[in-house]
Amino acid sequence: MKQLYDINALARVLSVSPSDIFRIEISEVNRVLPGKIGDRYYCVIKSDRFICYYLKNGIINSQVSLLFKDFQEAKFFCKRGKLYFESNFKGYFFPFYAKRAAWKSKAGKSFINHLSKQVNIKNINDYKLATGKLFVFSYLNHLFG
């Protein structure tokens, strides 16, 4: 298999646009996405699910498909200047974070849109502040507040 060193190569292999890939990182070890803190997943958002790909040494090592209907609850919170997402997925704690650019991307917005049809996302204002024009104030507040 060809090694995938960037998001454009992965998008070509998956036959999607790079803007359709939502990059997340594990913030705590969990039972939903295998790996350790900081492991990065590249997720393709569909209308009913998102498919998470883990690359190891530039090769797709694992693939996990998560249905939006299997989320029981979800919330945002800011910590140390990062926007975190925590949820209950099929009874399991599922936390991750993504960079501001990922949340603002087409794929990040699509994730929020599809998930919000299934579950009420708590603290959505943290998301809006972190991705809005005045994000610097939100960042400073959560960093020092």
VENCOR-V838266 format. One line per field, one symbol per residue. ss: DSSP state (H for helix, E for strand, - for the rest). A space follows every 10 residues. Layout:
ss=???
//
This chain:
ss=------HHHH HHHH---HHH EEEEEE---- ---------E EEEEE---EE EEEEEE--EE EEEEEEEHHH EEEEEEEEE- -EEEEEEEE- -EEEEEEE-H HHHH-HHHHH HHHHHH---- EE-HHHHHHH H---HHHHHH HHHH-
//
